[in-house]
Structure formats: structure tokens, C-alpha cells
């Protein structure tokens, strides 16, 4: 991979700035995105595809928290996007992403067991924001080192990091372990879609994606701390809305 914007790191494993083949043969892929099916996202599924196309994305990984429903529904829609169904799974050791899933993986399992379940489906185990300073649920370092041989991808650029050094650390870890680097906007709001992506050769299978990432080109800029404040406000609004609905239905405890 190569550097495009000042906040995006150089690639961990690439064999050249632009890989092989003309740039017109490549697509923009955002590997970490959330829809309304995540508890902390405001992006309605009905708007998601149009926003992604406006950002000139050709492929998206829908990685809602502890569910694949958003990805499955988007894949069924006529969007013109290549949709990889994923899930950001809350494991007992921190968050892991599974890509190319057909069944939800339940939260609360160990990271090692979660990786096994991902691989049983033929999916890819992708560790997001491994060295984040502004998230409590990133994979614990001791566990990260332990499961590294069973990982498929490390997120080397996450647009929601508070400090660029967190991405630099992830890049170094990917290089040390000879793992392809992933790139994601980690979008929870409309304005974030397209904020980070990797340009890759067209792919269809998990193996093809892994090969394409090693020749990918990173583009991205950090979202800024303000986006996290707005996300917490959104979580509060969703909670209030659910409680009001429960009161009207007479089901609130």
C-alpha cells in the first residue's frame, strides 16, 4: 500500500505503490462501516448505499456491532455495491471483526474461540483498531499477541483513532507478523462514509481479498474527536427513543 493523505500510513506489506494493473481496474473498499443496525450508528440502511456511491466506493464491508442483519439486508438490495457481510464482535477479550459471514457469531466468547467460528464459516478474522487510545474495547495486547498467528488482517488505518500514532503502531504490528493491512472509516454517521478506504484489485473470495490488500493503496484522514462526542449523543437518543416506545407499549420493566 502507499500513502495518499497525510493521516494515512504507508502500507505494511505491499510490493509497490499501486500494485499491478492500471488504476482503472481497481475499486475503493471501506472495510469497517456501521448502519442503523448498530446501537451507536445513525446511518439508515435506505441512505447507506447512496452515500457510499457518492463517496465513489465500489465495495463495502458492513460490520455492525454483534449482528450481521444490516449486511445481509444491504446485500439483498439493488445498490450497485459489492457487499461483504461482516460483524464487529464483542468478544470477552475485546472487539474482533469477522468478514464473509453468513451466520451471526454471538458475543462474549473468547477471542480464540471467536476466530475459530469465523474460520469455520470460511470467513476472515480481522482485528480492528488494535492499539486505540480512545476505545476501551479494543483487543487486549496480551491476547492480540497470542492470537496473531490465527489472524488474517490487521486494521492499519482507522479514521476514528484519536491519535495517528495508534495507526502507526498497528502498521508496525502488521509488518512484524506479515499480515495484510485493512482500512476503515469506522463510519457511524453519514459524514464519515468515504473518509477512509483502500484501493484494491477486484475480488470475489476471501483469498482474493487477502491478495488484493497486499497491493492496496490507502486513502484516509482522521475524523477528529468531535465525532465521538456526537456518537455518544446518538447512543443516548436511541436509548431514550427505545424507552419511550417501551412505555407506550407497556413493556418497560
PLY file of the C-alpha trace (Angstrom):
ply
format ascii 1.0
element vertex 253
property float x
property float y
property float z
element edge 252
property int vertex1
property int vertex2
end_header
0.00 0.00 0.00
1.08 3.59 -0.40
0.33 6.85 1.25
-2.27 9.27 -0.15
-3.27 11.72 2.60
-1.11 12.92 5.48
-3.02 10.90 8.09
-2.87 7.59 6.23
0.08 5.31 6.99
2.27 3.67 4.40
1.29 0.10 3.61
2.50 -2.79 5.69
3.11 -5.44 3.07
2.68 -4.05 -0.45
5.01 -4.80 -3.34
4.72 -1.39 -4.95
2.90 1.91 -4.73
0.00 0.96 -6.91
0.25 -2.79 -7.20
-0.21 -4.42 -10.58
-2.57 -3.39 -13.33
-3.95 0.05 -14.20
-5.70 2.11 -11.54
-8.92 1.97 -13.57
-9.12 -1.72 -12.72
-9.16 -1.00 -9.00
-12.05 -0.30 -6.65
-12.40 1.67 -3.45
-13.12 -0.57 -0.46
-14.12 0.61 3.02
-13.63 -2.34 5.37
-15.24 -1.06 8.58
-18.71 0.53 8.41
-21.83 0.71 10.57
-25.52 1.11 9.79
-28.64 1.69 11.85
-28.35 -1.95 12.97
-25.51 -0.87 15.26
-26.61 0.60 18.58
-24.40 3.67 18.06
-24.99 4.46 14.37
-27.43 6.88 12.74
-26.94 5.76 9.13
-30.23 4.38 7.82
-29.86 1.42 5.50
-32.06 3.23 2.97
-29.43 6.01 2.74
-26.27 3.97 3.13
-25.85 2.85 -0.48
-26.38 6.30 -1.98
-23.84 7.80 0.40
-21.32 5.06 -0.39
-21.74 5.59 -4.13
-21.37 9.35 -3.68
-18.04 8.65 -1.98
-17.15 6.54 -5.06
-16.85 3.35 -3.05
-17.15 0.19 -5.11
-17.22 -2.28 -2.23
-18.14 -2.08 1.43
-17.73 -4.29 4.49
-20.77 -3.83 6.71
-19.54 -4.56 10.23
-22.35 -3.74 12.64
-21.90 -4.47 16.32
-22.84 -8.06 17.20
-25.17 -8.55 14.24
-24.96 -9.28 10.52
-28.54 -8.21 9.80
-27.57 -4.88 8.23
-25.05 -6.50 5.90
-27.44 -9.25 4.85
-30.21 -6.76 4.10
-27.91 -4.44 2.16
-26.62 -7.36 0.10
-30.18 -8.18 -0.92
-30.80 -4.64 -2.16
-30.05 -3.44 -5.69
-27.32 -0.96 -4.76
-24.58 -1.39 -7.35
-22.15 -2.04 -4.49
-20.20 -5.17 -3.71
-21.24 -6.01 -0.15
-19.13 -8.08 2.21
-21.20 -9.17 5.20
-19.32 -8.72 8.43
-19.77 -8.32 12.15
-17.83 -6.40 14.78
-17.99 -8.95 17.56
-17.69 -8.05 21.22
-15.53 -10.90 22.49
-14.55 -11.49 26.12
-11.11 -10.12 25.20
-12.09 -7.13 23.07
-13.51 -6.49 19.61
-12.87 -8.62 16.53
-14.35 -8.34 13.05
-15.45 -11.32 11.02
-15.78 -10.85 7.24
-17.60 -13.03 4.69
-20.08 -14.29 7.29
-23.43 -15.96 6.71
-24.30 -16.57 10.37
-24.05 -14.26 13.32
-21.34 -15.07 15.85
-22.56 -14.48 19.38
-20.66 -12.04 21.59
-18.96 -12.92 24.85
-16.78 -15.77 23.61
-13.00 -15.66 23.89
-11.09 -14.13 21.01
-9.59 -17.51 20.15
-13.00 -19.22 20.01
-14.45 -16.33 18.01
-11.68 -16.67 15.42
-12.42 -20.39 15.18
-16.10 -19.66 14.48
-15.15 -17.10 11.82
-12.88 -19.57 10.07
-15.49 -22.33 10.30
-17.66 -20.18 8.03
-14.79 -19.65 5.62
-14.52 -16.05 6.79
-11.62 -13.76 7.62
-10.61 -12.73 11.14
-9.85 -9.02 11.11
-8.67 -7.14 14.20
-9.90 -3.52 14.27
-8.12 -0.57 15.93
-5.73 -2.83 17.90
-3.81 0.00 19.59
-6.61 2.51 20.08
-6.20 5.10 22.82
-9.81 6.25 22.76
-11.63 2.90 22.91
-11.96 0.58 25.88
-12.99 -2.45 23.87
-10.00 -2.95 21.60
-8.39 -6.38 21.81
-6.13 -6.64 24.83
-2.43 -6.64 23.88
-1.59 -9.96 25.54
-4.46 -11.62 23.67
-3.53 -9.87 20.42
-0.03 -11.32 20.61
-1.41 -14.76 21.43
-3.89 -14.92 18.53
-1.71 -13.16 15.96
-0.82 -16.40 14.13
-4.54 -17.05 13.55
-5.47 -13.56 12.34
-6.00 -12.79 8.65
-5.98 -8.97 8.59
-4.91 -6.11 10.87
-6.58 -2.71 10.57
-3.66 -0.37 9.88
-5.77 2.74 9.35
-8.95 3.52 11.29
-10.31 7.01 10.72
-11.77 7.21 14.23
-8.48 6.99 16.04
-7.80 9.96 18.30
-4.07 9.80 17.57
-2.34 8.86 14.34
0.28 7.02 16.39
-2.30 4.30 17.10
-2.47 3.55 13.38
1.32 3.66 13.13
1.55 1.02 15.88
-0.97 -1.15 14.04
1.05 -0.82 10.86
4.20 -1.97 12.66
2.35 -4.93 14.16
1.06 -5.97 10.73
4.55 -5.79 9.28
6.04 -7.76 12.16
3.51 -10.54 11.65
3.41 -10.41 7.83
-0.33 -9.68 7.82
-2.26 -7.71 5.19
-3.45 -4.30 6.29
-7.12 -3.29 6.41
-8.54 0.23 6.16
-11.83 1.51 7.51
-13.70 4.74 8.09
-15.44 3.04 11.06
-18.33 5.23 9.95
-21.25 5.69 12.33
-22.60 8.90 10.79
-23.28 9.98 7.21
-20.44 12.46 7.07
-17.86 9.74 7.81
-18.66 7.48 4.85
-15.76 7.58 2.41
-13.40 9.05 4.98
-11.02 6.11 4.62
-10.67 3.32 2.10
-8.18 1.13 0.31
-7.94 0.89 -3.47
-7.67 -2.76 -4.44
-7.96 -5.03 -7.42
-11.42 -6.56 -7.87
-12.00 -9.56 -5.62
-14.69 -12.12 -5.02
-13.42 -14.59 -2.47
-11.69 -14.18 0.90
-8.41 -15.41 -0.60
-8.67 -12.86 -3.41
-9.27 -10.06 -0.92
-6.18 -11.04 1.09
-4.08 -10.97 -2.06
-5.58 -7.65 -3.17
-4.86 -5.99 0.19
-1.15 -6.71 -0.14
-1.17 -4.50 -3.24
-3.65 -1.93 -1.92
-3.36 1.83 -1.76
-4.54 3.61 1.41
-6.51 6.85 1.45
-7.76 8.32 4.69
-7.87 11.15 7.18
-8.79 11.10 10.86
-12.37 12.05 11.75
-11.50 14.07 14.85
-12.61 13.82 18.47
-15.88 15.66 17.88
-17.30 12.68 16.00
-17.02 10.54 19.15
-18.96 13.09 21.20
-21.75 13.08 18.63
-21.79 9.28 18.64
-22.36 9.19 22.42
-25.18 11.70 21.98
-26.69 9.41 19.35
-26.50 6.44 21.73
-28.38 8.46 24.35
-31.05 9.46 21.85
-31.57 5.88 20.74
-31.90 4.76 24.36
-34.49 7.46 25.09
-36.44 6.53 21.96
-36.49 2.84 22.91
-37.66 3.61 26.43
-40.45 5.85 25.16
-41.54 3.10 22.79
-41.47 0.55 25.61
-43.58 2.80 27.84
-46.17 3.27 25.11
-46.28 -0.48 24.57
-46.47 -1.10 28.30
-43.40 -3.36 28.24
-40.89 -1.25 30.16
-39.76 -3.02 33.34
0 1
1 2
2 3
3 4
4 5
5 6
6 7
7 8
8 9
9 10
10 11
11 12
12 13
13 14
14 15
15 16
16 17
17 18
18 19
19 20
20 21
21 22
22 23
23 24
24 25
25 26
26 27
27 28
28 29
29 30
30 31
31 32
32 33
33 34
34 35
35 36
36 37
37 38
38 39
39 40
40 41
41 42
42 43
43 44
44 45
45 46
46 47
47 48
48 49
49 50
50 51
51 52
52 53
53 54
54 55
55 56
56 57
57 58
58 59
59 60
60 61
61 62
62 63
63 64
64 65
65 66
66 67
67 68
68 69
69 70
70 71
71 72
72 73
73 74
74 75
75 76
76 77
77 78
78 79
79 80
80 81
81 82
82 83
83 84
84 85
85 86
86 87
87 88
88 89
89 90
90 91
91 92
92 93
93 94
94 95
95 96
96 97
97 98
98 99
99 100
100 101
101 102
102 103
103 104
104 105
105 106
106 107
107 108
108 109
109 110
110 111
111 112
112 113
113 114
114 115
115 116
116 117
117 118
118 119
119 120
120 121
121 122
122 123
123 124
124 125
125 126
126 127
127 128
128 129
129 130
130 131
131 132
132 133
133 134
134 135
135 136
136 137
137 138
138 139
139 140
140 141
141 142
142 143
143 144
144 145
145 146
146 147
147 148
148 149
149 150
150 151
151 152
152 153
153 154
154 155
155 156
156 157
157 158
158 159
159 160
160 161
161 162
162 163
163 164
164 165
165 166
166 167
167 168
168 169
169 170
170 171
171 172
172 173
173 174
174 175
175 176
176 177
177 178
178 179
179 180
180 181
181 182
182 183
183 184
184 185
185 186
186 187
187 188
188 189
189 190
190 191
191 192
192 193
193 194
194 195
195 196
196 197
197 198
198 199
199 200
200 201
201 202
202 203
203 204
204 205
205 206
206 207
207 208
208 209
209 210
210 211
211 212
212 213
213 214
214 215
215 216
216 217
217 218
218 219
219 220
220 221
221 222
222 223
223 224
224 225
225 226
226 227
227 228
228 229
229 230
230 231
231 232
232 233
233 234
234 235
235 236
236 237
237 238
238 239
239 240
240 241
241 242
242 243
243 244
244 245
245 246
246 247
247 248
248 249
249 250
250 251
251 252
